[in-house]
Amino acid sequence: MSAPFAVGQAVRVRADKPDPTARHIRTPHFFRGQVGQVARQVGQFQDPSLLAEGRRGDPLTLYRVRFAATQLFPQAAPGDEIDVELYENWLEPASRG
């Protein structure tokens, strides 16, 4: 299975849940709708949202996505960054514009 996003690619965190039936969500609300940049492909793993409910699915690629800290927290120091690991089903392509 190939990874849908490349290192350096701009991605947007989905605002909605990829699986509307999932009750266990591992993506913090304050990242939803935000645009970041893929910093690293971590690997492929089972979706923890499904595993928490005893379900399985196809493996998903886990990414480390980098965000400007000031984008999320205006009081952050300019130049600071926040990295978060997010599964591919929470990401979509985005332009920086």
N, C-alpha and C positions, 0 to 999 in steps of 0.2 A: 504494500500500500504506500503510495507516495504522499508526501506532506503537501497540503494545499497552499501553504504560505512559505515564503523564502525569508531567510535572515535579511534584515534591512527593510522589509516591506512594511508599509503603513497599513495598520488594521484598526478597525473600529470594534469595540466590545458591544455585542448585541444588547439591546435594551430589554428584549423579551426573553423568556426562557426557551431554550432550544426544544425541550420536551415539556409541554404544558402539564403533563401528568406527574412530573417529578416533584417530590416534596423536599428533597435534600438538595440544597443549592450551595455551590462552593464559589460563586463569583460575587464579591462584595458589590452592593448597590452603587457605591460612589464611583466605580469603574465603568458602569454601564453607560453606553453612548459615547464614551471617551475614545479618542484616537491616540494610539501609541505605535511603537515600532518593534517588530520582531527582533529580539536580541539573540535568541538561541532556540533551536529545536531540542527539546529535552529527551523525547522518545515517544513511544506509543504505549498506551496503557488502557485498561478498561475505564469507562466513565464512572467516577466515584458517585455521581448522582444516582446511577442505576444500581451500583453495588450496594449502596446503603439500604436499598429496598429489596435486596436479594435477586436483582435482575442483572442480566449481562447483555452486552451488545458488541458490535464490532469495535476493535481497538481504535482509540482516537489519538492524534498527535497532541502532545502537551508542549506549549510554547512558553518561553520567558519573554514577556512583553514589557518594554520600557516606556515610561511616561514622564513628562516634565512634571516635577513636583508642584510647581506653581499652577499648573493646569487643574490639579485636584485640590490643592490647598494654597490659596492666594498668599498666605503668610509665610510660605516656604521660601527659602533662599533661592534666588535666581541661579540656575545651573544645577540645582539638586535634581536627582532623578529617583523614581520609584520603579522597581521591577516587581512584576507579579506573574505567577505561572497560571496560564489559562488554557483550557482545552479548545481544540479547533472548532467545536460546535458553538462556542461562545464568540467566535471571531468572524468578521467579514472584511473584504477588501475596503480600503478607504484611501482617499487622496488627502494629502496634507493641506491643500489649498483652502 
